[in-house]
Amino acid sequence: MLSYIYKCERPKGNTLSLYLLVLFVIIDNMLKLIEKELQLETLEHLYSNVEDLRLAWTKAMLPFNREQWIEWFKESKERKAYSLYLEKDGATIGHSAVLKYKSGPELSYMCFLIIDQELRGKGYGKELTRLTCDFVRQKIPSKEVYLMVSPENIPAYSCYLNSGFHYVDGTDPKRFKKLL
């Protein structure tokens, strides 16, 4: 399977450079966003807190249910799901998913963005959001991406607004969109 790897390193000068699928940004250590097969053990670890799982997926079976996740990521004639992992120094520190609907060439959703509990509040969520948007723009490709967020999830809500997403509709969850 071909993986798209986004490497983040400190660039020379003040500009950001893009070389094919290698993206350079400023962050403390090397980060990679890698498309992989579904890694259930990793997701189970990241969603070990039942409240995190409830906020990410209101229909999730509690506690973490592997069969439900396998079913969600299964490709169908209507949609394809991508599982993306954020790695730092060789360790997975976060995850996101992209759901591409085949009926609409521009209909893509970001889902299940999560950062390891011990690393939250350090800017990794914003980096994961940005890198996932880059993935959607380059791999799907799409000119816009949507996401749903519970208004209870204040850190995620703030992260998405600060990442350029704008409210579209809904109350709980609220739907946001970003032009890429």
Backbone as a ProteinNet text record, in pm:
[ID]
protein_1_A
[PRIMARY]
MLSYIYKCERPKGNTLSLYLLVLFVIIDNMLKLIEKELQLETLEHLYSNVEDLRLAWTKAMLPFNREQWIEWFKESKERKAYSLYLEKDGATIGHSAVLKYKSGPELSYMCFLIIDQELRGKGYGKELTRLTCDFVRQKIPSKEVYLMVSPENIPAYSCYLNSGFHYVDGTDPKRFKKLL
[TERTIARY]
83.9	0	87.7	54.7	128.8	86.4	182.1	152	195.6	113.2	150.8	207.8	330.9	397.4	423.4	380.1	407.5	513.5	632.7	739.6	743.8	750.1	755.9	893.1	961.9	1092.4	1099.4	1192.9	1210.7	1266.7	1193.2	1241.8	1349.3	1422.5	1520.3	1446.2	1473.6	1405.1	1267.1	1184.8	1051.3	941	974.7	870.4	856.1	737.9	711.9	727.8	793.2	816.5	740.7	684.8	610.6	679.4	723	785.3	702.9	626.3	537.1	448.6	471.6	389.5	468.7	577.5	657	634.5	581.9	546.7	635.3	695.6	782.1	711.1	701.3	642	728.7	703.1	780.3	709.1	779.2	730.5	853	840.3	958.5	1031.9	965.6	1029.4	962.4	1021.2	964.6	828.2	730.8	598.1	572.1	496.9	456.2	308.5	236.7	99.3	100.8	61.1	73.8	-61.2	-97.6	-216.3	-179.2	-256.3	-229.6	-360.9	-347.2	-461.3	-509.3	-632	-689.5	-606.3	-561.7	-481.2	-568.1	-640.1	-737.4	-673.8	-555.4	-489.5	-457.7	-410.9	-378.1	-503.3	-610.7	-735.4	-791.7	-783.2	-832.7	-754.2	-623.5	-541.7	-581.1	-592.3	-624.8	-763.2	-856.4	-992.7	-1016.9	-913.6	-930.1	-1019.4	-1024.9	-1114.6	-1252.2	-1351.6	-1485.6	-1544.6	-1514	-1565.5	-1510.6	-1383	-1325.5	-1399.9	-1427.9	-1498.6	-1640.4	-1709	-1845	-1848	-1749.4	-1744.6	-1710.2	-1627.8	-1585.5	-1693.2	-1769.3	-1865	-1984.7	-2090	-2206.2	-2272.6	-2256.4	-2317.3	-2222.6	-2105.7	-2008.4	-2060.2	-2032.2	-2061.3	-1953.1	-1997	-1903.5	-1891.1	-1771.2	-1642.9	-1611.1	-1491.4	-1444.6	-1484	-1546	-1592.1	-1523.3	-1431.9	-1353.1	-1439.3	-1540.6	-1624.9	-1695.1	-1738.5	-1804.5	-1708.4	-1583.8	-1484.7	-1450.4	-1437.4	-1409.7	-1522.2	-1644.9	-1760.4	-1761.4	-1729.8	-1730.6	-1627.5	-1511.9	-1403.4	-1415.9	-1512.4	-1529.3	-1573	-1503.7	-1538.7	-1668.5	-1747.4	-1871.8	-1880.5	-1987.8	-2001.6	-2035.5	-2079.6	-2113.5	-1997.6	-1902.3	-1799.8	-1670.8	-1564.4	-1434.7	-1378.9	-1325.4	-1267.8	-1116.1	-1046.7	-901	-865.3	-771.2	-725.3	-584.4	-567.6	-441.5	-384.6	-254.4	-188.3	-79.8	-82	19.5	128.9	250.5	363.6	466	522.5	630.3	738.9	859.3	973.3	941.1	866.6	835.9	717.9	659.4	544.9	417.2	306.9	178.5	123.9	97.6	46.5	-93.5	-144.4	-276.6	-333.1	-458.7	-529.3	-635.5	-660.7	-776	-825.3	-945.6	-1002.4	-1063.5	-1067.4	-1134	-1235.3	-1355.9	-1463.1	-1496	-1474.3	-1497.8	-1622.9	-1724.5	-1846.5	-1829	-1857.1	-1835.6	-1943.1	-2057.7	-2167.1	-2138.7	-2055.7	-2022.1	-1872.1	-1815.1	-1669.7	-1609	-1688.3	-1636.1	-1683.8	-1746.5	-1803.6	-1710.1	-1632.8	-1539.2	-1556.9	-1547.2	-1557.4	-1432	-1384.5	-1280	-1351	-1300.8	-1365.2	-1259.3	-1299.3	-1219.2	-1080.2	-1068.7	-940.1	-916	-802.6	-769.1	-617.9	-575.3	-434.4	-424.3	-315.2	-290	-312.1	-379.9	-416.6	-298.5	-184.1	-68.2	-7	-43.8	16.2	-80.3	-197.5	-295.4	-254.6	-298.3	-267.6	-131.3	-65.7	69	71.9	-44.3	-50.5	-56.4	-51.4	-54.4	-190.9	-297.3	-430.6	-443.5	-392	-395.9	-309.8	-193.8	-107.7	-176.5	-240.9	-311.5	-424.9	-496.3	-603.9	-548.3	-440.8	-380.8	-329.3	-258.9	-205	-316.2	-424.1	-537.2	-602.8	-614.3	-666.8	-576.4	-445.4	-351.1	-371.4	-392.8	-417.8	-543.1	-650.5	-776.1	-752.8	-682.9	-659.1	-575.9	-476.7	-385.7	-425.9	-476.8	-504.7	-645	-744.9	-883.5	-909.4	-873.7	-855.3	-990.4	-992.4	-1114.2	-1077.7	-1169.3	-1145.1	-1208.1	-1279.9	-1340.9	-1354.4	-1362.7	-1379.1	-1473.7	-1554.4	-1650.4	-1608.6	-1661.3	-1649	-1765.1	-1791	-1896.9	-1829.2	-1875.3	-1817.5	-1927.5	-1918.8	-2011.6	-1974.2	-2071.9	-2040.7	-1983.6	-2002.2	-1942.6	-1791	-1740.9	-1598.5	-1528	-1513.3	-1459.5	-1319.5	-1224.4	-1091.9	-1096.8	-1175.6	-1185.6	-1255	-1360.7	-1436.8	-1343.8	-1264.1	-1168.8	-1060.7	-1008.5	-904.1	-953.1	-1073.8	-1126.1	-1149.4	-1203.2	-1222.4	-1087.9	-988.3	-854.5	-781.1	-833.8	-773	-843.4	-934.5	-998.1	-1131.7	-1188.5	-1321	-1427.1	-1539.8	-1650.6	-1778.9	-1860.9	-1988.4	-2078.6	-2141.8	-2234.8	-2377.6	-2401.7	-2536	-2531.4	-2649.3	-2662.3	-2643.4	-2692	-2676.6	-2595.4	-2626.2	-2550.6	-2558	-2459.6	-2334.2	-2348.1	-2250.8	-2244.2	-2157.8	-2198.7	-2123.3	-2042.3	-1914.5	-1822	-1765.7	-1717.9	-1657.9	-1534.3	-1436.9	-1317.4	-1289.8	-1265.7	-1221.2	-1070.7	-1028.6	-887.8	-812.7
-119	0	124.3	221.1	344.5	436.5	486.7	581	719.7	819.1	957.5	1007.5	1051	1094.3	1243.4	1314.9	1456.9	1472.1	1514.5	1533.2	1679.6	1703.8	1840.4	1866	1962.1	2001	2153.5	2209.7	2354.5	2397.5	2485.7	2528.5	2635.7	2657.8	2766.4	2892.8	3001.2	3126.6	3129.5	3223.1	3241.5	3178.8	3113.7	3060.2	2910.6	2860.9	2717.9	2664.9	2550.8	2493.5	2363	2340.5	2217.7	2146.2	2022.7	1940.9	1815.2	1805.5	1692.8	1671.6	1563	1537.1	1553.4	1628.2	1653.1	1797.9	1817.9	1949.7	1985.8	2102	2147.3	2256.3	2237.3	2337.8	2349.5	2450.4	2470.3	2400.4	2312	2244.8	2189.8	2152.4	2118.9	1994	1891.1	1767.6	1720.7	1622.6	1573.1	1508	1547.5	1487.9	1428.6	1319.6	1259.3	1226.6	1253.9	1208.1	1098	978	860.7	792.7	765.2	686.3	540.3	470.2	328.8	252.7	121.2	34.7	68.6	34.9	59.8	-9.3	66.8	16.3	17.2	-91.4	-96.1	-78.8	-137.4	-123.2	23	94.2	236.1	316.5	291.8	364.3	332.7	209	170.3	242.8	258.5	332.5	480.9	541.4	683.7	713	619	635.7	556.7	538.4	464.3	540.4	671.1	752.3	751.9	695.4	681.1	816.8	921.1	1055.3	1104.7	1078.3	1115.1	1045.3	918.2	840.8	894.3	925.1	979.2	1112.1	1197.9	1327.4	1312.7	1214.7	1195.1	1128.1	1039	959	929.1	1004.8	990.8	854.7	786.3	654.5	540.1	573.4	469.3	383.2	253.9	163.4	183.8	189	211.9	85.3	45.5	103.6	72.1	105.7	88.8	-48.4	-49.9	-174.2	-191.2	-286.8	-307	-335.2	-417.2	-452	-328.4	-238.9	-117.3	-30.2	-20.9	58.6	-6.9	-136.2	-207	-179.8	-186.7	-162.5	-19	78.8	219.2	243.6	182.6	205.8	120.6	31.6	-54.6	28.4	8.9	81.3	26.4	115.1	75.3	147.4	123.3	192.1	340	377.8	517.3	598.8	530.9	607.7	529.2	605.3	545.8	620.6	545.6	605.8	588.8	691.5	690.9	703.9	623.4	627.7	687	797.9	872.6	877.8	859.5	854.6	960.1	1037.6	1138.9	1076.4	1078.5	1019.2	1125.2	1109.3	1196.5	1105.6	1120.4	1038.7	889.4	847.6	706.6	652.9	734.5	690.3	758.2	684.9	742.7	826.3	954.3	1045.4	1096.7	1062.2	1110.2	1036	1059.8	993.6	1088.2	1074.2	1138.3	1045.4	1068.8	992	1090.3	1048.7	1126.8	1034.9	1083.4	1009.2	1079.9	1010.4	1064.8	999.8	1081.9	1031.1	1029.6	916.7	900.6	970.5	999.5	1063.8	1209.7	1274.1	1414.3	1432.4	1477.9	1487.2	1580.7	1671.9	1765.5	1734.7	1620.7	1591.9	1502.5	1565.7	1495.3	1546.4	1453.6	1487.8	1443.7	1528.3	1490	1435.9	1325.1	1261.5	1210.8	1185.9	1115.2	1175.2	1307.3	1368.6	1357.5	1300.7	1284.2	1286.3	1345	1348	1273.4	1200.4	1128.6	1223.6	1174.7	1257.3	1333.9	1270.4	1332.9	1445	1456.4	1556.4	1667.1	1669	1771.5	1907.4	2011	2147.3	2195.5	2122.5	2158.6	2193.7	2207.6	2245.2	2129.3	2006.4	1891	1873.3	1909.7	1900.5	1992.9	2113.5	2208.4	2157.3	2099.4	2042.8	1924.8	1838.5	1724.6	1773.7	1874.9	1932.4	1987.5	2062.8	2122.1	2015	1916.5	1809.8	1725.5	1703.6	1628.8	1708.5	1838.8	1923.4	1914.8	1915.6	1900.5	1766.1	1662.2	1529.6	1531.9	1592.4	1599.7	1675.9	1787.3	1869.3	1794.5	1718.1	1653.3	1511.9	1433.6	1292.2	1270.3	1341.2	1311.8	1343.6	1450.3	1586	1656.1	1750.7	1825.2	1969.1	2059.8	2201.8	2248.5	2156.6	2189.6	2062.6	2081.8	1968.3	2010.1	1914.2	1937.2	1857.1	1896.3	1817.2	1850.5	1759.9	1778.4	1781.3	1869.8	1877	1908.5	1839.9	1865.4	1997.7	2082.4	2207.1	2183.6	2061.3	2025.7	2012.4	1983.7	1959	2092.4	2170.7	2307.3	2310.9	2224.3	2230.6	2204.5	2106.9	2077	2191.8	2241.6	2352.6	2470.5	2505.6	2616.1	2587	2463.8	2424.1	2441.1	2396.4	2404.3	2548.8	2631	2772.5	2839.4	2808.2	2865.4	2807.6	2699.2	2637.1	2678.9	2775	2828.4	2767.7	2684.5	2628.6	2731.6	2727	2818.9	2739.8	2788.8	2725.7	2724.4	2608.3	2594.8	2581.5	2479.6	2458.5	2355.7	2331.7	2232.7	2292.6	2219.2	2263.6	2163.8	2036.8	1935.4	1803.3	1772.6	1847	1962.7	2050.1	2161.4	2118.8	2160.9	2127	2248.4	2222.2	2326.1	2289.4	2391.5	2371.4	2458.7	2407.6	2486.4	2472.3	2586.7	2585.5	2558.3	2470	2430.4	2501
0	0	0	-82.6	-91.2	22	96.2	203.1	160.8	186.8	164.5	295.6	292.3	414.5	405.8	507.9	518.4	626.6	589.2	687.4	727.1	855.3	904.4	964.9	911.7	964.9	962	1035.3	1036.2	900.1	826.2	695.1	707	598.3	593	555.4	624.4	596.4	658.4	612.4	668.9	586.4	474.6	389.2	408	374.6	378.3	236.9	221.7	90	76	-42.7	-71	-185.6	-163.6	-266.1	-281.4	-389.9	-413.7	-291.4	-217.7	-99.3	29.3	23.4	143.6	183.3	303.2	349.9	467.8	463.7	572.3	651.8	782.2	869.6	994.5	1070.8	1194.1	1309.2	1375.1	1496.2	1568.4	1693.3	1772.7	1725.3	1681.8	1635.9	1509	1443.5	1318.8	1342.8	1260.6	1261.6	1124.3	1120.2	994.2	1001.7	894.9	881.1	776.8	817.4	731.5	715	590.1	562.2	581.6	666.3	695.4	699.7	699.7	729.1	870.2	900	1031.7	1139.7	1239.5	1350.9	1477.2	1499.6	1609.7	1746.6	1768.4	1899.3	1928	1824.4	1840.1	1871.3	1796.9	1821.8	1959.5	1998.8	2131.4	2240.6	2221.6	2318	2319.2	2199.8	2192.6	2249.7	2234.8	2285.7	2413.7	2493.3	2618.8	2717.8	2704.4	2786.5	2718.8	2785	2728.9	2690.6	2765.7	2734.6	2600	2571.3	2441.2	2328.7	2347.1	2246.1	2226.5	2334.7	2327.1	2252.3	2277.8	2209.7	2061.7	2028.5	1889.5	1805.1	1866.7	1789.8	1879.6	1864.8	1953	1941	1826.1	1807.1	1843.4	1896	1930.7	2044.7	2034.5	2145.6	2250.8	2374	2483.9	2566.9	2606.3	2567.1	2420.7	2378.2	2240.6	2185.3	2068.3	2007.3	1871.8	1862.1	1740.2	1617.7	1631.4	1517.5	1460.1	1548	1502.6	1420.7	1466.8	1394.1	1259.9	1255.9	1129.9	1030.4	1077.2	990.6	938.8	1025.7	984.7	874.5	884.5	788.6	661.9	657.3	539.8	419.1	307.1	185.2	126.4	69.5	3.8	-129.8	-203.1	-331	-311.6	-191.7	-163.6	-106.1	-38.3	33.6	51.2	78.8	110	230.1	325.9	446.4	443.9	487.3	498.6	645.9	691.7	830.2	831.5	904.2	904.7	1046.3	1056.1	1186.3	1193.6	1301.9	1326.1	1410.8	1359.2	1431.2	1466.2	1584.6	1632.8	1686.1	1633.9	1676.4	1670	1567.5	1547.4	1627	1713.1	1793.7	1744.1	1741.7	1701.8	1816.2	1786.8	1889.8	1857.2	1738.6	1702.5	1582.8	1558.2	1448.6	1393.4	1264.6	1201.2	1091.8	1048.2	937.9	840.2	715.7	612.3	546.6	534.7	470.1	339.7	228.8	95.2	38.5	12.3	-48.9	-199.7	-261.8	-405.4	-488.1	-428.6	-501.1	-532.3	-452.4	-474.4	-473.4	-584.4	-592.1	-487.7	-434.8	-335.4	-193.6	-172.6	-41.8	39.5	127.1	215.2	357.3	452.4	593.7	667.6	758.7	853.9	976.3	1029.4	1144	1241.6	1363.2	1463.5	1484.6	1486.9	1516.4	1666.3	1701.1	1842.6	1860.2	1970.1	2010.2	2142.5	2159.6	2284.4	2402.5	2505.9	2622.4	2681.5	2689.4	2753.6	2670.7	2544.3	2456.4	2414.6	2471.5	2435.9	2490.3	2420.4	2463.4	2418	2328.9	2282.7	2133.8	2071.1	1931.2	1833.2	1882.5	1792	1725.5	1794.7	1735.3	1615.4	1628.1	1516.3	1401	1431.5	1326.6	1258	1336.6	1278.9	1188.4	1231.1	1150.3	1019.4	1026.7	907.3	811.7	864.6	779.8	717.7	791.8	736.9	624.1	639.6	531.7	408.3	429.9	317.9	248.5	326.6	270.6	182.4	232.7	156.7	26.2	32.8	-85.5	-190.1	-144.9	-238.3	-277.6	-186.9	-214	-269.6	-219.6	-257.1	-405.8	-467.9	-416.3	-400.6	-310.2	-283.5	-252.2	-280.7	-255.3	-125.1	-58.5	69.8	152.3	283.1	372.7	484.8	528.9	636.9	759.6	872.9	995.6	1085.8	1178.8	1278	1414.7	1501.9	1636.1	1737.1	1849.6	1958.7	2025.5	2055.7	2125.4	2265.5	2318.9	2448.6	2438.9	2319.7	2300.8	2274.4	2378.9	2369	2306	2347.1	2283.8	2132.4	2089.2	1945.7	1873	1931.4	1873.9	1848.3	1948.2	1937.6	1833.4	1833.4	1738.1	1594.4	1565.6	1429.1	1386.2	1475.4	1441.7	1414.8	1496.3	1478	1357	1301.4	1183.2	1054.3	1063.1	943.3	906.3	993.6	967.5	1004.2	932.1	955.7	977.6	1069.2	1100.8	976.7	950.7	838.2	890	974.2	1027.8	1140.7	1200.2	1306.5	1443.7	1544.6	1682.7	1764.9	1755.1	1828.4	1752.8	1672.8	1656.4	1557.8	1562.3	1468.1	1350	1230.1	1110	1066.4	1034.2	990.6	854.3	783.5	652.5	640.4	565	533.1	384.8	320.4	181.3	180.9	92.6	88.7	-23.1
[MASK]
++++++++++++++++++++++++++++++++++++++++++++++++++++++++++++++++++++++++++++++++++++++++++++++++++++++++++++++++++++++++++++++++++++++++++++++++++++++++++++++++++++++++++++++++++++

